[in-house]
Amino acid sequence: MKKQNWATKQSISKYFLHSSLKLTAILLLGSSQSVGSVLAQSATQNPPIQNTATYTYTEPVTGQVFAGFSPQLQTQSLIDPFGRVTSCDGGLLPDYTGFSVGLFEPLNAIGDIGAPITLTATVPPDQVGANKTVGLAPNFFNANPFFLTNSEQGRYNFLFDPSRGQVAVGRQYILVVRPPANSSLGGRRIRLTITAQNGDVVSYTATSLDGNPISSDGGQTSVNGTINISDAATVGLALIVVNLKFSVCDAQSLQILKTGDRAAAQPGDVVVYRLSLRNLASTQIRLPEIRDDLPLGFQYVSNSLRAELNGVAVPVTLTQNGRSLTFQIKDTALPAATTSSAVLNVVYAAEVTNDALRGDGINRASSSGIRFDNQQVVRDGPTSYRIRVQPGILSDCGTLIGRVFVDKNFDGEQQPGEAGVPNAVIYMDDGTRIVTDANGLYSLTSVLSGSRTLALDLTSTPGYTLAPNLYFIERNSQSRLVRLAPGSLGRVNFAVTPAARGVNSNQQGGTK
């Protein structure tokens, strides 16, 4: 009877282990992580079961009696493989109600998700029966997505089925953490890639798709880990949820706003810019820094920089590189969002120059800082502010002047005694038609700057043909190219000669 009792217990133990381990436990959030690898969670040992069995046996032929006892059978229940959603500092969230964690098919490289992964159904241990696989706490039914609870303190787990190819090399999943709709907390997306399988050991890579570190310590956005199928219950991977308080824009710890004292300006005006950097996190932000890129034609006014925090002036350092300004607050940290002094205001002035007419007037600013609780770098921006630049007394258009004249010495320049040709027609590249006056002169204002083309219509100068130029080859054409700068003046002359003389001159090699 004792022998049968020992065999029965051994059979039950083997069945339980077989039923629990034929699915691979994947842990997608835990409490600790080393650089480049995942630490194993310590397994909880159950007290040894006193299940030794004595036995006696009498050999029927010789009558010899054999006696002994079985060795102690050491058993250990699988601990719940778990991951855990934590706050930014690695601690517990005050409320996990409404949070869900799910595994989804990836649609592309940037982390868009498709349908949820279909996982093999499991049951709690008290519902085990024929053709039913025992699940593991807290996700006894292997639900996907799985909704977190406060009683489990944000823990969760999933089981993969190797028989369905769910741990095949190359398989990818997107782990998605979603906060409740009314929460100010930000979600996460992590790409999991199965990279290798060697017997019972499955290797994977976890990569953060939002650019934030996977865990609250280490600062790694990509980690490599292994899952031991025969001991899957001892592995965990840490993941965090960005903790925001009073956020007007989810998934941000900083918020930067940019404004100016006017909507439009003219060359010569001075514009006052204001930057407001708000801390949205529940912890201090150290070493706040703002980078501000001025538009083309805007110049920083020396000694105009001021900064204040909660109405108190704070020292600020300026580093200028061309039109890029960097403001650093080295000795002051932004208080947590729970205080009223979590906004840093920076003010400075910029002068509008003539070059601003060629720019877009858009000013762009971005910010960064370091969280006090976990030393992670947080950023926001760029944010922009546009000032319409008006020409005022200036203009970004140019003016063209010139003359059509009879060139007697073929040098391309009008000399005394070389008369102008009236009513000559010149066409521009945009179709503008210009007619010379009685002296062969013309002028055209409000011409768009840039490379412009003008062509002489020889049919408008009967009896004349284009005069050869002995000094500038490019002027031996009835069309001319002129590069007109904003607000500049350009001159284009056309030299002609009587048709008979032009022919004779060409036949004589162009001699005078």
LUMNUVEX-486352 format. One record per residue: residue in one letter; x, y, z of N, C-alpha, C, O in turn. Coordinates in steps of 0.05 Angstrom, whole numbers, plus 5000, padded with zeros to 4 digits. Example, Ala and Ser with C-alpha at 12.3 -4.5 7.8 and 13.67 -1.06 7.14 Angstrom:
BEGIN
A526448865156524649105156526449345156528549345169S525749555142527349795143525850015157526850235161
This chain:
BEGIN
M501749765000500050005000501750255000501150454987K504050245015505850475015507150504988507550734979K507850284975508950304948507050424928507950594912Q504550364930502650474912502250774917501850924898N502350854942502051134949504351304937503851514927W506851204939509151344927508851374897509451584886A508051154884507751164855505551354846505751484826T503451364862501251534855502051824856501351984839K503551904877504452174880506352254859506352474849Q508152064851510052124830508552174803509352354788S506452014798504952044773503552314772503452444751I502352404795500952654796502852884791502253074777S505252864804507253084800508153104772508353324761K508652884758509452884730507253004713507853154694Y504752934718502553044702502353344705501953494685F502653444730502453734734504653874719504154084707L507153774721509353914708509053904678509554094664H508153674667507753654638505553844628505953974607S503453864643501254034634501954324635501054484619S503654404654504354684658506554774639506655014633L508254594630510654684616510454644586512354704572K508254544576508154504547507554764533507554784508L506954974548506755244537509155404548510055354571T510155584531512455744540511456004553509856144541A512456054577511656304590513456534581515856514582I512156744571513756974563513057204582510757264587L515157334593514857534613515557804602517757844592L513657974602514058214588514158454606513758674596L514458434630514858664647515658554674514258384685G517858644686518558554712519658784728519259024721S521158724748522058934766524958994764525859194776S526558834750529358894749530458814723529458634709Q532658944714533958894688536758984689537359194699S538558814679541358894676541858994648540258964631V544159134644544859244618545259024598547058854601G543559024578543858824556542758554562542958384544S541658504585540658234591538358264610537958484622V536858044614534558044632535157874656536057644652L534757964680535257804704532957624709530657684703A533657394721531557204728530357284754531757364773Q527657244756526357294782526957054800527056824791S527257104825527856884844525356714848523256824852A525656444846523456264849522956214878524756204895T520456194885519656134913519455834917517855694904Q521055734935521155444940518955364960518655494981N517355164953515355054971516754874991518854754984P515754835016516954645034516954365022515054285009P519054205027519253935015516953765026516153785049I515853605008513753415015515053155026516753045013Q514253075050515252825062513852585049511852485060N514952505026513552295011515352055006515151934985T517251995024518851755021517051505026515151515041A517751285012516151045015517950805021520050775008T517150635040518650395046517450165030515050175022Y519049965025517949735010519449485019521649485029T518049255016519148985020518348814997516248844985Y520048624990519448444967520748174973523048154980T519147964970520147684974520247544948518347524933E522647454941523047314916521747044918522446894937P519946974900518246724904519846464902519046264915V522046454887523546204883525346154907525345934918T526946344914528946304935527946384962529046304983G525746554962524746644987526346874999525846945022Q528246984984529847204994528147454997526547514979V528547605018526947845024528648085018530948115027F527548265002528848524996527248745009524848745008A528648935022527349155036528849415031531249405025G527449645033528749905029526750135029524450095037F527650365022525850595021526650774997528950774988S524650924988525151104965526551354973526351434997P528051484955529251744962527051954965524851934954Q527852164979525952394983525452524956527352594941L522852554948522052684923521752984928519953074941Q523653144917523553434920521753544898522253514875T519653684907517853804888517854104891518354214913Q517254244870517154544870515054634851515154564827S513154784860511054884842512155114826513855264835L511155144802512055364785511055624797508655654803I512855814801511856074810510556214786511056144763D508856404792507456544770509456704754510756884766P509856654729511556824713510157094709507857094700F511357304715509957554714511657774702514157774703G510257964691511458224685509958424701507958364714R510958664701509758874718509959144705512059224695V507759284705507759564695508359734719507059724740T510459904716511260074738511060364730510660434707S511460534749511660824744514460884734516160704731C514961134727517461214716519761164734522061124725D519261174760521461134779521760834788523260774806G520260664775520360374781518560294803518360054809G517060474815515160404836512460324825512060314801L510660264844507960174835506260424829506560634840L504460384810502560594803500360604825499760394837P499260834831497160844852494660694844493160614862D494060664818491660534810492060404783492760534764Y491660144782491959994757489259944743489159804722T487160044754484559994742484360104714485060334709G483559934695483260024667485759984650485560014625F488059924662490359864646490159594633489159404645S491159574609491259314595493959274582495259464574V494759024579497258944566496458734545495058544551G497358774520496658594499498958544480500758704478L498758314466500658244445499258264418497058144415F500458404399499158444373501058384350503558384354E499958324327501558284303502558554294501058754293P505158574286506258824275505358864246505358674231L504759114239504059174212506359284196506559254172N508159434210510459554196512659594216512459524239A514859724207517259764223516859984244518359994264I514860154241514560384260512760314283512460474301G511660074284510159984307507159994305505859964326D506060034281503160014278502359724283503759534275I500059694296499259424305496859324289495259484278G496759054286494558924273492758784293492058904314A491958544287490158394304491658284329494058234327P490158244351491458114374492357834368491157694352I494457744381495457474377493557274390492557324413T492857064376491156854387492856664404494556524394L492356664430493856494449492156244456489756254455T493556034463492255784471490855824497492055934516A488355744499486755784523487755604546488455374541T487755704570488455554594486255594615484455764611V486455444637484455464658485955474685488255394686P484555574705485755564732486155274742484855094731P487855234761488454964770485954814780485754574777D484054954792481654814803479754734781477754594787Q480254804755478554724733479854534714478854474693V482154424723483654244705481953994700480553894717G482253904675480853664667481953554641484153634633A480453384628481453274603481653484582479953654579N483953484567484453664545484453964554483954134538K485054004579485254284589487954324601489054164616T489154554593491854624603491654814626490155004625V493254764646493154934670494555204664496855204653G493255424670494455684666496055774690496155624710L497256004688498856104710497856374719496856534702A498056424744497056684755498956904746501356864743P497857154742495057234746493257184722490857194725N494457124699492857084675492256794671493256664653F490456684688489856404688488656314661489156084653F487156484648485856404623487456474598486556434576N489956584602491656664580490256854561490356834537A488857044573487357244557489157444544491257514555N488457534521489957734506487957924492486557844474P487858184500489558314521488658234549486458124553F490458294568489958224596489658484611491358664609F487558514627487058754643488258734670487858534685L489858934678491258934703489358984726487259104722T490158904750488558944774490359054796492759014796N489059194815490559294838491459074856493559094869S489858854858490558634876493158494867494658404883E493658494841496058374830498358574827500558504819Q497758824834499759034834501059064806503559104804G499459054786500359104759501858874746503058904725R501758634757503058404745501358274724498958294724Y502658144705501258004683503057794671505457784677N501957614655503657414641502157314617499657334615F503657204598502557074574504056804570506356774578L502656614559503856354552503856314522501756344509F506156254511506456194482506355894478507255744495D505255814455505055534449507055464427506655544404P509155314433511155244413510055084390510955094368S507954914396506854754375505354914353504854814332R504755164359503455344340505555534327504755724313G508055484331510155644319510455924331511556104319Q509455954356509456224368512256304380512656534388V514056114380516856174388518756114366521156074371A517756104341519456044318521356284313520556514318V523656224304525656434299524556624278523556534257G524756884283523757084265520957194272520257404262R519457054289516857154297517157424312518957454328Q515357604306515357864319512657924331510557844321Y512658064353510258154367510558444376512858534380I508358584378508358844390506958834417504558774418L508458884438507258894465506159184469507659374466V503559204475502259464477501159494506499659324515V501959704519500859774546499060014542499960224533R496559984549494560194545493460284572492460124587P493660544578492360654602489360694597488460684575P487860734619484960784615484661054600486361224600A482261084589481661314572481961584587482761784575N481261584612481361834628483961874643484162044660S485961714637488561734651490361934638490361974614S492062054655494162234645496762094639498762214632L496761824643499161674638499461604608497461574594G501861564600502461494572502761194569503761064587G502061084546502360804540505160744529506860924526R505660484524508260394513507760194491505760064489R509760174473509859974452512659854451514560004448I512859594453515359454453515259234431513359074430R517359234414517459014394519058784405521258814414L517858544403519258294412519858134387518058074371T522358054384523157894361524557644372526457654387I523557404363524857154370527357124352527057114327T529657114364532157124348533456854346534956804326A532956664364534356404362532856204381531556284400Q533155944374532055744391534055504391534655394370N535055434415536955214418535855024439536255064463G534454824430533254644449530954784463529054884451D531154784490529054914506529655204511528055344525V531755314500532555594505531755754481532655704458V530055954485529156134464530356414470530056514492S531656534450532756794453530957004439529756944418Y530857234450529157444438530457714443532257744459T529557914427530358194431527958364435525958344420A528058524456525858714461526858994455528959084465T525359144438526159404429523959604434521659564426S524559824447522660034452522060184426523960264412L519560224420518760354395518160654399517760794380D518060744424517461024429520061174436519861414442G522361044435524861174441525561204470527761294477N523661124488524261144517525460884526524960674515P527060894548528260644558526160444566523960514574I526760184564524859974570524259974600521959944608S526459994616526059974645526760244658527860424645S526160254683526760504698529660524706530560734715D531160314703534060324708535560214684534460054669G537960304681539560214658539360384634541360414620G537060504628536760684606536960554579537460694559Q536560294576536760154551534160154536532060094547T534260224510531860204493531659944478529659894465S533659774481533659504468535159314486537459374494V533959084492535258884509534958614496533058564481N536958444501536858164492536357984516537458034538G534757774513534157594535533657314525533457274501T533357134543532756854537530456754554529956854576I528956564542526856434557527556134557527956014536N527756014581528155724583525455594585524055624605I524755444565522055334564521555144588519355144599S523655004596523354814619523354964645522654844666D524055214646524155364670523055654665524155844675A520955664649520055924640518956104662518656344658A518255984684516956144705518856324720517956454739T521356324714523256474730524356714715526356834724V523156804693524357014677522457254677520057224675G523557494679521957734678523257954663525757964662L521758124651522858354636521458604646518958624647A523058804653521959044665520959244643522259274623L518759364648517659564630516459784646515359734668I516560024636515460254651513260384636512960354612V511660534649509760714637510561004645510961064668V510761174625511561454630509461584648507061574643N510361694670508561804690508162104686510062254688L505762174680505262464675503062554695501262404702K503362804703501362924720500363184708501963344698F497863224708496663464698497563514669498163744662S497663314653498663344626496463434607494163344608V497263624590495363704569496063564543494563584523C498263414543499063264520500163004529502363004541D498862784525499662524535502562454526503462544506A503762294543506462184537508562404536510462384520Q508262604552510262824554510862884583509162884600S513462924589514263014615514863314614514763444635L515463414591515863704587513963814566513163664548Q513264064569511664194548512864474544513064634562I513564534519514664794512512764944494511664834475L512465204501510665374485512365614476514165704490K511765714451513365934439511366144430509466084416T511866394438510166614430511966854424514266864431G510767054410512167304404510367534411507967504415D511467784411509868014419508368134395507068334398R508668014371507268124348506867904327508267694328A504967944309504467754288505867824263506367644246A506668074259507968164235510168364242509968504262A512268374225514468554230515668634204515368504183Q517168864204518568964181521568984187522268994211P523168984167526069024172526569274189525569484183G528269234209528769444228527269414254528069534274D525069264255523569214280525069034298526868884290V524369044324525468864345523168694355521168804364V523468434354521368244362522168124389524468054393V520268114408520767994434519467714434517067684431Y521167504438520267234439520067144468521667224485R518066974473517666864500517466564498515866454482L518966414515518966124516518066044544519066134564S516065864545515065754570515465454571514465314554L517065364590517665084593516264984618516865064641R514364794615512764694637513564404643513964244625N513864344669514364074678511663934682510064014699L511263714667508763564670509163314686507163164691A511563254695512163004709511663034739511363264749S511562814753511162814782513762834797513762804822T515962884783518562914795519963164784518963274764Q522063244797523563474787524963414760525563184754I525363624744526863604719529363764723529264014727R531663634722534263764725535363854698534663744678L537164044699538664144676536764194652537264094630P534664354656532964414633534464574612536064754619E533964514587535364644565533464694542531764534536I533664934530531965004508533765084484535665234487R533064964461534465044436532365194419530165094414D533265424409531465594394532865674368535065784368D531665604345532765664319531265904307528965884301L532766124304531566364293531166344263532566194250P529166484252528766484223530966634209532566784221L531166594183533066744167532567044169530367144167G534767194174534567484176533967594203533667834206F533667414224533167504251535767474267537067264266Q536467684281538967684297538367734326536867914333Y539667574343539367594372540467864381542667944373V538968004398539868264410541468204435540468084454S543968294435545768234458544568334484543368544486N544968164505544268234533541168274536540368404555S539668154518536768174521535467934535533067924539L537067734542536067484553535367504583536967614598R532967414590532167404618530667144622529367034604A530767034647529366794654528266814683529566944700E525966704688524766704715523166454720522066334702L523166374745521666144754520066224778521066304799N517366214775515566294796516066584805515866644829G516566754785516967034791519667104801520167344807V521466914804524166964814526166934791526166724778A527867134787529867114766531766894771532666844794V532466744750534366524752536566564732536066674710P539066474737541166514718540866324694540066094697V541466424671541166274646543666324629544666544628T544666104617547066124600546266094571544665924564L547366274554546766274525549166174510551366274513T548665984492550665894472549565944445547465834438Q550966104428549966174402551666054380554166084381N550465934361551765814338550165904313548365764305G551066124301549466234279546766324288546566494306R544666224276541966294284540866104305538466134312S542465914314541565724335542365814362544765864368L540365854380540865944407540265714427538165584424T541965664446541565454466541565584494543565714502F539365564508539165674535539365444555537865254554Q541165464575541565264595541165384623542265594630I539565234639539065314666540565104683539464884689K542965154691544664954704544164924734544464714745D543465144747543265134776540465124787540065154811T538565084769535765074778534264834766534564784742A532764694782531164474773528264554772527364714788L526764454752523964504750522464344770522764094770P520964464788519464314808517464124795516664154772A516563924811514563734801511963874794511464094803A510363744777507963864767505863914788503964064784T506263794812504263834833504564104847502864184862T506764254840507164514852506364724831505964674808S505964974841505165194823507465324809507065494792S509965244816512265384804513765194785516165204783A512265044769513464854751513864964723514364804705V513665224719513865354693516265534693516565714710L518065494674520365674670519765854646519165754624N520066114649519666304628522266424620523866524636V522866424593525266544582524366754561522666694544V525566994563524867214545527367324533529367354546Y527267384506529567514493528567664469526267634461A530267834457529468004434531167924410533467844412A529967964386531367924361530668154342528368244341E532668234327532268454307531768334280533068144271V529868454265529168364238530868524218530868764218T532368374201534068504181532868474154530768344150N534168594134533168574106533068294096531268224080D534868124105534867844096532367694104531767484092A530967794124528467654132526367644110524667474111L526567824090524667814068524967564052523067474038R527367434053527767184038527166934055527266714044G526466974080525866744097522866704101521266844089D522266504118519366434122518366554149515966534155G520166674165519266794190518566594212517366674232I519166334208518366134228520666074247522866014239N519966104272521866054294521165784307518865734313R523165604311522665344322524265294347526665364348A522965184367524265144393523764854403521564754398S525664734416525364474429526764474456528264664462S526064284473527064284500527864004509527063804497S529463994530530263734542530963774571531264004580G531063564586531763564614532163284624531863094609I532863254649533362994661531562954686531563124704R529962744685528262684708529962624733532062494731F528962714755530462684780530262394791532062294803D527962264785527462004798528961774784530061604798N529161784758530461554744532661644725533861474711Q533361904725535562014709535161984679537061994664Q532661944670532161924641531862194629530862384641V532862214604532662464589529862484577528862294565V528562714581525862754570526063004551527663184556R524363004531524463214510521663294502519663154507D521563524490519063614477519763804454521863934455G518063824435518464004412519063844387519163604387P519563984365519664284364516864404363514964294353T516664644375514364804372515165054357517465144358S513365174343514065394324512265634329509965614338Y513365864321511766114321512666274296514966304290R510666364281511266494255510566794257508366874267I512366954247511967244244511967304215513867244200R509867434205509667514177511567744173511267954186V513467714155515367934150514368094127513967994104Q513868344132512868534112515168714102516868784117P515168774076517468924065517669214075519869324076G515369334083515469614092516369794069515269784047I518469954074519470124052521369974034522170074013L521969724041523669554024521869374007519469354011S523169243989521669053971523468833964525868863960D522368593963524068363954524068333924525168153913C522668523910522768523881524968713871525968883886G525768673847527868833835526869003812524469003806T528769153800528069333778529969273755532369243759L528869263730530469223706530469473689528269593685I532769553679532969783661534769693638536269503640G534569843616536269783593535569953569533870133570R536869883547536470043522537069863498538769683499V535569903477536169783451537370003434536070213429F539869963425541270183411542870063387543269823384V543670243370545270173346548170173354549270383362D549469943353552169913362553969943337554069763320K555370163335557070213311559770083313560970003293N560870053337563569933340563569653351565669533357F561169533355560869253363562169183389563368973392D562069363408563169303435561069243455561669193478G558469263447556269193465555469413484553669383500E556869643483556269863501555470113484556470163462Q553670263495552770503481554770733484555470813506Q555670823461557471053461556071303450553871283439P557271543455556071783444555771753413557671673400G553471823404553071803375551671543367550971513344E551371363385549971103379547071143389546571133413A545271173370542471243376540871003386541570773380G538771063401536970853410534970783389534470943371V533770543392531770443373529070453386528670303405P527270623377524570643390522870403382523270273362N520870353399518670153394519769863391518469693379A522169813401523269543401521769383423521269493444V521169133418519668963436521568763449523068623436I521368743476522868543492520868383508519068483520Y521368113507519567933522521167813546523567753543M519767783569520967653592519967363594518067283580D521267213611520666923613517866873624516666663619D516667073638513967033648511867143628509467163635G512767233604510867333584510567633584509067733567T511867773602511568063603512768183577514968113568R511268373565512068503540512968783546511468943558I515368853538516569113543517069253516518069133498V516269513515516669673490518469913497517870053516T520569953481522370173487521170443479519370453462D522070653492521070923486522371043461523770903446A522071303457523171433433526171423433527371453411N527471393456530371383458531471103460533771063465G529670913456530470633458530770533487531870313491L529970693507530170613535527670463545525570493534Y528170303565525870163579526670133608528970133616S524570103625524970033653522469883663520269923653L522969703682520869533692521269493722523369393730T519269563738519469543767517969293776516469163761S518269233802516869013815517268743801515468583796V519768703793520568453780521368243801522968313818L520168013800520867803820523867733818524967713796S525067713841527967653842528467373832526667203831G531067323826531867063817533067083789533767293780S533366853776534466853749532266913729530366753726R532567123714530467213695531667223667534067273664T530067173647530867163619529367383603526967403606L530867533586529667723569530567663540532867583536A528767713521529367653493528367883475526167983479L529967963456529268173438527868063414528767873401D525568183408523968093384524968253360524268493357L526668123343527868263320525768343299526368513283T523368223300521368303281520268583287518968713270S520768673312519868943320521869163312521369393316T524169083301526269273293526869223264529069133257P525069293246525469253217527969403207528369643215G529569283191531969403180534369363198536569443191Y534069233222536269183240536468893247534568743247T538868813252539368543262541168563286542268773292L541568333300543168333324546068403317547268273299A547268593331550068673326551968463338551468383361P553968383324555968203336557568343358558168583356N558268193378559868303400562668183398562967933399L564668353396567468263392568768193419570968083419Y567468253441568868223467567468023486568867893502F564867993484563367813501561667623484559767703471I562467373484561167173466558267133474556567093457E557767133501555067073510553067283501550567243503R553967513492552167723483551467703454549967863443N552567493441551867453413549267283411549267083397S547267363425544767223426542567423430542967623444Q540267373420538067563423536667523450534767683456S537467323466536367283493538567313514540867243508R537867423537539867483558538867373585536467373590L540767273602540067183629541167383649543467463647V539467463668540267643689539367523716537167423718R541167533735540567443762539967683780541667853786L537467713787536467943801536067883830534467723838A537668023847537367983876535068143887534168343874P533868073910531668223921532368513926534468583938G530668693916531068983919533369093902534069323907S534468943883536769043868535869153841533569143833L537869263827537469383801539169233781541569193785G537969153759539369013737539169153711537069273705R541269143695541269273669541769073647543668913648V540069083626540368903603540069073578537969183572N542269103562542269253537542269053513543368833515F541069143492541068983467542269163445541269383440A544369063432545769213411544869113384544868863379V544069293366543269213339544969373319546369563326T544869283295546269423273544569403248542969213245P544769593230543269573205543769303192546069203192A541669193180541868913170544068893149545568703150A544269083130546269063109549069073120550868923112R549569253140552169283151552869043168555168953169G550868933181551468693197552368463180554168313189V551168433157551968213139554768253129556468073130N555368503120558068563110560168523132562368423127S559468613156561368583177561968293184564268223188N559868123183560367843188562067723167563767553172Q561667803142563267693120566167783122567867653111Q566668013136569368113138570668023164572768123172G569467823177570567733202570067903226571267873247G568168103222567368263245569268503249569168613271T570868583230572568813233570969063231568869073218K572069273243570669533243571169663217570169893213
